[in-house]
Amino acid sequence: MRKNTVYGRLRPIMFVGTGSDVGKSVVNTGFCRIFLQDGYSPAPFKAQNMSLNSYPTGDNLEIGRAQAVQAEACSIDCSVEMNPVLLKPTSNSTSQVVLNGKPAGNKSAREYFNKTDRDALFAEVMRSFDKLAARYNPVVIEGAGSISEINLWEKDIVNMRVALHTAAATFLVADIDKGGIFASVYGTIQLLPEAERAAVKGIIINKFRGDISLFTDGKKILEELTRKPVVGIIPYCQGLFIEQEDGVILEKKRTAFEAGKINIGVVLLKHLSNFTDFNMLEQTAGVNLFYSDKPETLSQADIIVIPGSKNTLSDLKILREKRLDKTIVAHHRNGKPVYGICGGYQMMGKEVRDPDGVEGDITALPGLGILPVVTTLAGGKQTRQCRFSFIEGGASGEGYEIHAGHTPSGQPLCRMENGETDGYFLNDKTWGTYIHGIFDNASVIEPVLRRIDPAISATVNYKTRKEEGYNRLADVIRENVDMEYIYRCLRDSD
């Protein structure tokens, strides 16, 4: 941790939104890197996150992926204090509640919002914040969704209640690419109670396309309407790589077959988790990676990957209803590559059993029958970072596990650093694993791709690519945000 007494203490900074998917996480990540570059020791914080994209801390606890990414931008290890409450949807109305990094049961939205002691829960998440604030400077806080969902104000533990409790300098992020920027910003601020409105120190317009100077009048109008300064207009950045957490982004990745490239089809599951598993493949030249739940599209793929799932049995059932099972099995029988990660690995087996109702009412379903394994789901969860080496071949690297259940294997794919084994290896074109992030390693993906195109090379260094992304994002924000005003707000003690 950096010593920065020369710079002095900064108050927390918080980024809240007019709605979901306006870019709060990315803006937060950029500011994390800026404060690091400026000699401070920042750390991220989000009291409550809802996401199927998660990550294990070094002490085997689970947090939202966005906070792990933000910690990386701060050049520190992630910790559970950065995201004390994580909600992982298991159905349209139910989520697994992960409290302080450990599963605390499944709850419906009604149960979670109406039958939990909100004050006690808020006190719990603020204990996490206090631990971070004692070690880091500043704490960079992210809100969730819209701050003006007035029906949820009394239940709030993540938005303006946090802003007021921490005395954070708060900035409202709005996505101009969605349209309706004036109504969304003005309405959001006007709906706030007076104390919360006073906590908002400025507005950041995100994802602006075209000539920013053409929005000069729009900026003045917003400032007159809201009596808040527009402190930045951040352009829509093509080619800027930052790991995303929100599954909304998958809707933009349904590109189908591209001639002349290796086409990798990821099965688009309803409860797909940890889609960041495929980021390095997407970054590899000569690869077209797409997501699809349509048999006619998926059948065009050179390689099919079945990803992780928060509800394996439900997704396996839907897989059959959509006849995707026949597409995947036919692909395998034709000698084409099929790989499975976590829940996808479980689906590739002969059967998935859930005798204790861990995922719901389905007690068992036959799998795809591609691998000769049987999975039994059980309470508890394996959550850890890991290093691995393939038993057959020279691939090795780093990854992480987040899964419930056990899949005995007579022919494991790899051996862990601790001596345990993982996955099932049928042949070079067919295997399954519990290791998320396995495709972040060039030694894994290069032989996979060369079975389709022997001339291809996986030259992307994923860690270097992410570092470049953080630094470029910081540059973009510095170029388009009034950082002098930001720092004045952080040094102001009002």
C-alpha positions as CSV (number, residue, x, y, z in Angstrom):
1,M,0.0,0.0,0.0
2,R,1.4,3.4,-0.9
3,K,2.2,6.0,1.8
4,N,0.6,9.2,0.7
5,T,0.7,11.5,3.7
6,V,2.3,14.1,1.4
7,Y,-0.9,14.3,-0.6
8,G,-3.2,14.3,2.4
9,R,-6.5,12.5,3.0
10,L,-9.2,12.7,0.4
11,R,-12.9,12.2,1.2
12,P,-14.5,9.2,-0.6
13,I,-15.8,9.7,-4.1
14,M,-19.0,8.0,-5.3
15,F,-20.4,7.4,-8.8
16,V,-24.1,6.8,-9.0
17,G,-26.4,6.5,-12.0
18,T,-29.5,7.6,-13.7
19,G,-30.1,3.8,-14.4
20,S,-28.4,0.5,-14.9
21,D,-25.7,0.0,-17.6
22,V,-24.8,3.7,-17.9
23,G,-21.1,3.0,-17.3
24,K,-20.7,3.5,-13.6
25,S,-18.4,0.5,-13.2
26,V,-16.1,1.6,-16.0
27,V,-16.0,5.2,-14.8
28,N,-15.2,3.9,-11.3
29,T,-12.4,1.8,-12.7
30,G,-10.9,4.7,-14.6
31,F,-10.8,6.9,-11.5
32,C,-9.3,4.0,-9.5
33,R,-6.4,4.0,-12.0
34,I,-6.1,7.9,-12.0
35,F,-5.8,8.0,-8.2
36,L,-3.2,5.3,-8.3
37,Q,-1.2,7.2,-11.0
38,D,-1.5,10.4,-8.9
39,G,0.3,8.7,-5.9
40,Y,-2.7,7.8,-3.8
41,S,-3.7,4.4,-2.6
42,P,-7.3,3.9,-3.8
43,A,-9.7,1.0,-3.2
44,P,-13.1,0.3,-4.7
45,F,-16.3,-0.3,-2.8
46,K,-19.8,-1.4,-3.7
47,A,-22.1,-2.2,-0.8
48,Q,-24.5,-4.5,-2.8
49,N,-24.0,-5.9,-6.3
50,M,-26.3,-8.0,-8.4
51,S,-24.3,-10.1,-10.9
52,L,-23.6,-13.6,-12.2
53,N,-20.1,-12.6,-12.9
54,S,-18.1,-13.1,-9.7
55,Y,-14.5,-13.7,-8.5
56,P,-12.8,-15.3,-5.6
57,T,-10.6,-13.3,-3.2
58,G,-7.2,-14.6,-2.1
59,D,-8.9,-16.0,1.1
60,N,-11.5,-17.9,-0.9
61,L,-14.4,-15.5,-0.5
62,E,-16.7,-14.4,-3.4
63,I,-17.3,-10.8,-4.7
64,G,-18.6,-9.2,-7.8
65,R,-16.2,-9.2,-10.8
66,A,-16.4,-5.5,-11.2
67,Q,-14.8,-4.8,-7.8
68,A,-12.1,-7.4,-8.6
69,V,-11.4,-5.5,-11.8
70,Q,-11.4,-2.1,-10.0
71,A,-9.0,-3.5,-7.4
72,E,-6.7,-4.6,-10.2
73,A,-6.9,-1.0,-11.5
74,C,-5.8,0.1,-8.0
75,S,-2.9,-2.4,-8.2
76,I,-4.1,-4.2,-5.0
77,D,-5.5,-7.6,-4.2
78,C,-9.3,-7.7,-4.1
79,S,-11.0,-8.4,-0.7
80,V,-14.5,-9.2,0.5
81,E,-14.8,-5.7,2.1
82,M,-15.0,-4.3,-1.5
83,N,-18.4,-6.0,-2.1
84,P,-19.9,-7.3,1.1
85,V,-23.3,-8.2,-0.4
86,L,-23.6,-10.0,-3.8
87,L,-26.9,-11.2,-5.2
88,K,-26.6,-13.9,-7.8
89,P,-30.0,-14.5,-9.6
90,T,-31.0,-18.1,-9.9
91,S,-34.4,-17.4,-11.5
92,N,-36.5,-14.4,-12.5
93,S,-37.5,-13.7,-8.8
94,T,-34.9,-15.5,-6.7
95,S,-31.2,-14.8,-6.0
96,Q,-28.5,-16.5,-4.0
97,V,-27.4,-14.0,-1.3
98,V,-23.7,-14.0,-0.8
99,L,-22.9,-12.1,2.5
100,N,-19.3,-11.2,3.3
101,G,-18.2,-13.6,0.6
102,K,-20.2,-16.7,1.7
103,P,-23.6,-18.0,0.6
104,A,-26.3,-17.0,3.0
105,G,-29.2,-18.8,1.3
106,N,-31.6,-18.2,-1.6
107,K,-34.2,-15.4,-1.2
108,S,-36.9,-14.0,-3.4
109,A,-36.9,-10.3,-4.1
110,R,-39.8,-9.9,-1.7
111,E,-38.0,-11.8,1.1
112,Y,-34.8,-9.9,0.6
113,F,-36.2,-6.4,0.5
114,N,-39.1,-6.9,3.0
115,K,-37.9,-9.5,5.4
116,T,-34.3,-8.6,6.0
117,D,-33.3,-6.1,8.7
118,R,-32.2,-3.3,6.4
119,D,-30.6,-1.3,9.2
120,A,-28.6,-4.3,10.4
121,L,-27.5,-5.1,6.8
122,F,-26.5,-1.5,6.2
123,A,-24.5,-1.5,9.4
124,E,-22.8,-4.7,8.2
125,V,-21.8,-3.2,4.8
126,M,-20.6,0.0,6.5
127,R,-18.3,-2.0,8.7
128,S,-16.7,-3.2,5.5
129,F,-16.4,0.4,4.2
130,D,-14.8,1.5,7.5
131,K,-12.1,-1.2,7.1
132,L,-11.3,0.0,3.6
133,A,-11.3,3.6,4.6
134,A,-8.8,2.9,7.4
135,R,-6.3,1.4,4.9
136,Y,-6.9,3.2,1.6
137,N,-7.2,6.7,0.3
138,P,-9.6,7.5,-1.3
139,V,-12.3,4.8,-1.3
140,V,-13.9,4.9,-4.8
141,I,-17.6,3.9,-4.3
142,E,-20.0,2.6,-6.9
143,G,-23.8,2.8,-6.7
144,A,-26.3,0.5,-8.2
145,G,-28.9,1.1,-10.9
146,S,-30.8,4.3,-10.5
147,I,-30.7,6.5,-7.4
148,S,-34.2,7.7,-7.9
149,E,-36.2,4.4,-7.6
150,I,-38.4,6.1,-5.0
151,N,-40.2,2.9,-4.1
152,L,-36.9,1.4,-2.9
153,W,-35.5,4.3,-0.9
154,E,-36.5,2.9,2.5
155,K,-34.7,-0.3,1.5
156,D,-31.5,1.4,0.2
157,I,-28.1,0.1,1.4
158,V,-26.1,0.9,-1.8
159,N,-26.9,4.3,-3.2
160,M,-27.5,7.7,-1.5
161,R,-27.7,6.3,2.0
162,V,-24.1,5.3,1.5
163,A,-23.3,8.7,0.0
164,L,-24.6,10.5,3.0
165,H,-23.2,8.1,5.6
166,T,-19.7,8.3,4.1
167,A,-19.8,12.0,3.2
168,A,-18.7,11.0,-0.3
169,A,-18.4,13.6,-3.1
170,T,-21.0,12.1,-5.4
171,F,-21.2,12.3,-9.1
172,L,-24.2,11.3,-11.3
173,V,-23.3,9.3,-14.4
174,A,-25.7,9.4,-17.4
175,D,-25.5,7.5,-20.7
176,I,-26.2,9.9,-23.5
177,D,-26.1,7.0,-26.0
178,K,-29.4,5.7,-24.6
179,G,-31.2,9.0,-25.5
180,G,-33.4,11.1,-23.2
181,I,-30.4,12.6,-21.4
182,F,-32.2,15.8,-20.2
183,A,-35.2,14.0,-18.8
184,S,-33.1,11.3,-17.1
185,V,-30.6,13.6,-15.5
186,Y,-33.1,16.3,-14.5
187,G,-35.7,13.8,-13.2
188,T,-33.1,11.9,-11.2
189,I,-31.9,14.9,-9.4
190,Q,-35.3,16.5,-8.9
191,L,-36.7,13.4,-7.2
192,L,-33.9,13.4,-4.6
193,P,-34.6,14.7,-1.1
194,E,-32.7,17.9,-0.4
195,A,-29.8,16.4,1.6
196,E,-29.2,13.8,-1.1
197,R,-29.4,16.4,-3.9
198,A,-26.8,18.5,-2.0
199,A,-24.5,15.5,-1.9
200,V,-24.4,15.4,-5.8
201,K,-21.4,17.5,-6.7
202,G,-21.7,17.2,-10.5
203,I,-22.8,15.3,-13.6
204,I,-20.7,13.1,-15.9
205,I,-22.1,12.5,-19.3
206,N,-20.9,9.1,-20.7
207,K,-20.7,7.5,-24.1
208,F,-20.9,10.6,-26.2
209,R,-20.6,9.9,-30.0
210,G,-19.4,12.5,-32.4
211,D,-18.2,16.1,-31.9
212,I,-18.4,16.9,-28.2
213,S,-18.3,20.7,-28.9
214,L,-21.8,20.3,-30.5
215,F,-23.1,19.6,-27.0
216,T,-22.0,23.0,-25.6
217,D,-25.6,24.3,-25.5
218,G,-26.8,21.0,-24.1
219,K,-24.3,21.2,-21.2
220,K,-25.5,24.8,-20.4
221,I,-29.1,23.7,-20.4
222,L,-28.4,20.8,-18.1
223,E,-26.5,23.0,-15.7
224,E,-29.3,25.6,-15.6
225,L,-32.0,22.9,-15.1
226,T,-30.2,21.0,-12.4
227,R,-28.0,23.7,-10.8
228,K,-25.2,21.1,-10.9
229,P,-22.0,21.4,-13.0
230,V,-21.5,19.0,-15.9
231,V,-17.9,18.1,-15.0
232,G,-17.2,15.8,-17.8
233,I,-18.4,14.5,-21.2
234,I,-16.7,11.1,-21.9
235,P,-16.7,10.0,-25.5
236,Y,-17.9,6.6,-26.7
237,C,-14.6,4.7,-26.9
238,Q,-14.3,2.0,-29.5
239,G,-11.5,-0.6,-28.9
240,L,-11.0,0.3,-25.3
241,F,-10.7,-3.0,-23.4
242,I,-12.0,-3.1,-19.9
243,E,-13.6,-6.3,-18.5
244,Q,-17.3,-5.9,-18.2
245,E,-19.5,-7.3,-15.5
246,D,-23.1,-6.6,-16.6
247,G,-24.6,-9.4,-18.7
248,V,-26.4,-6.7,-20.7
249,I,-23.3,-6.5,-22.9
250,L,-24.0,-10.0,-24.2
251,E,-26.9,-8.6,-26.2
252,K,-24.3,-6.8,-28.3
253,K,-22.2,-10.0,-28.9
254,R,-24.5,-12.0,-31.1
255,T,-22.5,-11.7,-34.2
256,A,-22.9,-14.9,-36.3
257,F,-20.5,-16.7,-38.6
258,E,-17.6,-14.7,-40.2
259,A,-15.9,-16.3,-43.1
260,G,-12.1,-16.5,-42.9
261,K,-12.0,-16.7,-39.1
262,I,-12.2,-19.3,-36.5
263,N,-15.8,-19.1,-35.3
264,I,-16.3,-19.9,-31.6
265,G,-19.9,-20.3,-30.5
266,V,-20.6,-19.9,-26.8
267,V,-24.0,-21.3,-25.8
268,L,-26.1,-18.5,-24.6
269,L,-27.6,-19.8,-21.4
270,K,-30.3,-18.0,-19.5
271,H,-28.2,-18.1,-16.3
272,L,-24.9,-17.8,-18.0
273,S,-22.2,-16.8,-15.5
274,N,-18.6,-15.5,-15.8
275,F,-18.7,-14.5,-19.5
276,T,-15.4,-12.9,-18.9
277,D,-14.0,-16.4,-19.4
278,F,-14.0,-15.6,-23.2
279,N,-12.4,-12.2,-23.2
280,M,-9.0,-13.3,-24.3
281,L,-10.5,-15.4,-27.1
282,E,-12.3,-12.3,-28.3
283,Q,-9.1,-10.3,-28.3
284,T,-7.2,-12.9,-30.4
285,A,-6.8,-11.9,-34.0
286,G,-8.4,-14.3,-36.4
287,V,-11.2,-15.3,-34.0
288,N,-14.9,-14.5,-34.2
289,L,-16.6,-15.3,-30.9
290,F,-20.3,-15.1,-30.6
291,Y,-23.1,-16.1,-28.2
292,S,-26.2,-17.9,-29.5
293,D,-29.2,-19.9,-28.3
294,K,-30.3,-20.7,-31.8
295,P,-29.4,-24.2,-33.2
296,E,-29.1,-22.9,-36.8
297,T,-26.5,-20.3,-35.7
298,L,-24.6,-22.4,-33.2
299,S,-24.3,-25.2,-35.8
300,Q,-22.0,-22.9,-37.9
301,A,-19.4,-22.7,-35.2
302,D,-16.0,-24.4,-35.6
303,I,-15.8,-24.7,-31.8
304,I,-18.6,-24.8,-29.3
305,V,-18.1,-23.8,-25.7
306,I,-20.7,-24.4,-23.0
307,P,-20.1,-21.8,-20.3
308,G,-20.8,-21.6,-16.6
309,S,-24.3,-21.4,-15.2
310,K,-25.8,-20.2,-11.9
311,N,-28.6,-22.8,-12.4
312,T,-27.2,-25.8,-14.3
313,L,-30.3,-27.9,-14.2
314,S,-32.7,-25.1,-15.3
315,D,-30.3,-24.3,-18.2
316,L,-29.9,-27.9,-19.1
317,K,-33.7,-28.2,-19.3
318,I,-33.9,-25.1,-21.5
319,L,-31.1,-26.4,-23.6
320,R,-33.3,-29.4,-24.5
321,E,-36.4,-27.3,-25.0
322,K,-34.5,-25.2,-27.6
323,R,-33.0,-28.4,-29.2
324,L,-29.5,-27.0,-28.6
325,D,-28.6,-30.4,-27.1
326,K,-28.9,-32.0,-30.5
327,T,-26.8,-29.3,-32.1
328,I,-24.0,-29.8,-29.5
329,V,-24.0,-33.6,-29.6
330,A,-24.0,-33.6,-33.5
331,H,-21.1,-31.2,-33.4
332,H,-19.2,-33.6,-31.1
333,R,-20.1,-36.7,-33.2
334,N,-18.8,-34.9,-36.3
335,G,-15.4,-34.7,-34.6
336,K,-15.5,-31.0,-33.9
337,P,-14.3,-29.4,-30.6
338,V,-16.6,-29.0,-27.6
339,Y,-15.4,-27.7,-24.3
340,G,-17.3,-27.0,-21.1
341,I,-16.6,-24.7,-18.2
342,C,-18.1,-25.2,-14.7
343,G,-21.8,-25.7,-15.3
344,G,-21.1,-26.4,-18.9
345,Y,-18.7,-29.2,-17.8
346,Q,-21.5,-30.6,-15.6
347,M,-23.9,-30.5,-18.6
348,M,-21.5,-32.5,-20.8
349,G,-21.7,-35.5,-18.4
350,K,-24.2,-38.4,-18.2
351,E,-26.3,-36.9,-15.4
352,V,-26.6,-33.9,-13.1
353,R,-28.2,-34.7,-9.7
354,D,-29.5,-32.3,-7.1
355,P,-30.8,-34.5,-4.2
356,D,-30.8,-31.6,-1.7
357,G,-32.6,-29.1,-3.9
358,V,-29.6,-26.8,-4.0
359,E,-30.7,-25.2,-7.3
360,G,-34.5,-25.8,-7.0
361,D,-37.2,-28.4,-7.6
362,I,-35.4,-30.4,-10.3
363,T,-33.8,-33.4,-8.6
364,A,-32.0,-34.8,-11.6
365,L,-31.6,-34.6,-15.4
366,P,-29.7,-36.6,-17.9
367,G,-26.7,-34.6,-19.3
368,L,-25.5,-34.4,-22.9
369,G,-23.6,-37.7,-22.5
370,I,-20.5,-36.4,-24.1
371,L,-18.3,-37.1,-21.0
372,P,-18.6,-40.2,-18.8
373,V,-19.1,-38.3,-15.6
374,V,-21.9,-37.7,-13.1
375,T,-22.3,-34.5,-11.1
376,T,-24.0,-34.3,-7.6
377,L,-24.8,-30.8,-6.5
378,A,-24.4,-30.1,-2.8
379,G,-24.7,-27.2,-0.3
380,G,-21.6,-25.0,0.2
381,K,-19.4,-23.7,-2.6
382,Q,-15.8,-24.2,-3.8
383,T,-14.4,-20.7,-4.1
384,R,-10.7,-20.2,-4.7
385,Q,-8.0,-19.0,-7.1
386,C,-5.8,-21.7,-8.5
387,R,-2.8,-22.6,-10.7
388,F,-3.0,-25.7,-13.0
389,S,-1.1,-27.8,-15.5
390,F,-2.6,-30.0,-18.1
391,I,-1.9,-33.7,-17.5
392,E,-1.8,-34.3,-21.3
393,G,0.3,-31.6,-23.0
394,G,2.2,-28.5,-21.9
395,A,-0.6,-26.1,-21.1
396,S,-0.6,-24.4,-17.7
397,G,-1.7,-21.2,-16.1
398,E,-3.9,-19.5,-13.6
399,G,-7.7,-19.5,-13.0
400,Y,-10.3,-19.7,-10.3
401,E,-13.1,-21.9,-9.1
402,I,-16.6,-20.9,-8.1
403,H,-19.0,-23.9,-8.0
404,A,-21.3,-26.1,-6.0
405,G,-21.1,-29.9,-6.4
406,H,-18.7,-32.7,-7.1
407,T,-17.9,-34.5,-10.4
408,P,-15.7,-37.5,-9.9
409,S,-13.3,-38.1,-12.8
410,G,-11.3,-41.1,-13.9
411,Q,-9.4,-39.1,-16.5
412,P,-8.8,-35.6,-15.2
413,L,-7.8,-32.7,-17.5
414,C,-5.3,-31.0,-15.2
415,R,-3.5,-31.1,-11.9
416,M,-3.7,-28.2,-9.5
417,E,-0.7,-26.7,-7.7
418,N,-2.0,-28.2,-4.5
419,G,-1.9,-31.7,-6.0
420,E,-5.7,-32.0,-6.6
421,T,-7.0,-32.8,-10.1
422,D,-9.8,-31.1,-12.1
423,G,-12.0,-31.8,-15.0
424,Y,-12.3,-34.6,-17.5
425,F,-10.1,-35.1,-20.6
426,L,-11.8,-37.2,-23.4
427,N,-9.4,-36.0,-26.1
428,D,-7.8,-32.9,-27.4
429,K,-11.1,-31.7,-28.9
430,T,-13.3,-32.6,-26.0
431,W,-12.9,-31.8,-22.3
432,G,-14.5,-30.1,-19.4
433,T,-13.2,-28.2,-16.4
434,Y,-14.3,-26.3,-13.3
435,I,-11.6,-23.7,-13.9
436,H,-12.9,-20.2,-14.8
437,G,-10.4,-18.1,-16.6
438,I,-8.8,-21.2,-18.2
439,F,-9.0,-19.4,-21.6
440,D,-7.1,-16.4,-20.3
441,N,-3.9,-18.5,-20.7
442,A,-2.2,-18.5,-24.2
443,S,-0.8,-22.0,-23.6
444,V,-4.4,-23.3,-23.4
445,I,-6.0,-21.4,-26.2
446,E,-3.3,-21.7,-28.8
447,P,-3.5,-25.5,-29.2
448,V,-7.3,-25.2,-29.2
449,L,-7.2,-22.7,-32.0
450,R,-4.5,-24.5,-34.0
451,R,-6.7,-27.6,-34.3
452,I,-8.8,-25.4,-36.6
453,D,-6.1,-23.2,-38.1
454,P,-2.5,-24.5,-37.7
455,A,-1.1,-21.1,-38.6
456,I,-2.8,-19.1,-35.9
457,S,-1.0,-17.6,-33.0
458,A,-2.4,-16.5,-29.6
459,T,-0.1,-13.5,-29.2
460,V,-2.3,-11.5,-26.7
461,N,-0.8,-11.1,-23.3
462,Y,-4.0,-10.8,-21.3
463,K,-2.5,-9.1,-18.2
464,T,-0.7,-6.6,-20.4
465,R,-3.9,-6.0,-22.4
466,K,-5.8,-5.2,-19.3
467,E,-3.1,-2.8,-18.0
468,E,-3.2,-1.0,-21.3
469,G,-6.9,-0.7,-21.0
470,Y,-6.8,0.8,-17.5
471,N,-4.2,3.4,-18.5
472,R,-6.0,4.3,-21.7
473,L,-9.3,4.7,-19.8
474,A,-7.5,7.0,-17.3
475,D,-6.2,9.1,-20.2
476,V,-9.6,9.4,-21.7
477,I,-11.2,10.5,-18.4
478,R,-8.4,13.0,-17.7
479,E,-8.8,14.5,-21.2
480,N,-12.6,14.9,-20.8
481,V,-13.3,15.5,-17.1
482,D,-12.5,18.5,-15.0
483,M,-10.0,16.8,-12.6
484,E,-9.2,20.0,-10.9
485,Y,-12.8,20.3,-9.8
486,I,-12.9,16.7,-8.8
487,Y,-9.9,17.1,-6.5
488,R,-11.4,20.3,-5.0
489,C,-14.5,18.3,-4.1
490,L,-12.4,15.6,-2.5
491,R,-10.4,18.0,-0.4
492,D,-13.5,20.0,0.6
493,S,-14.8,18.9,4.1
494,D,-18.4,20.3,3.8
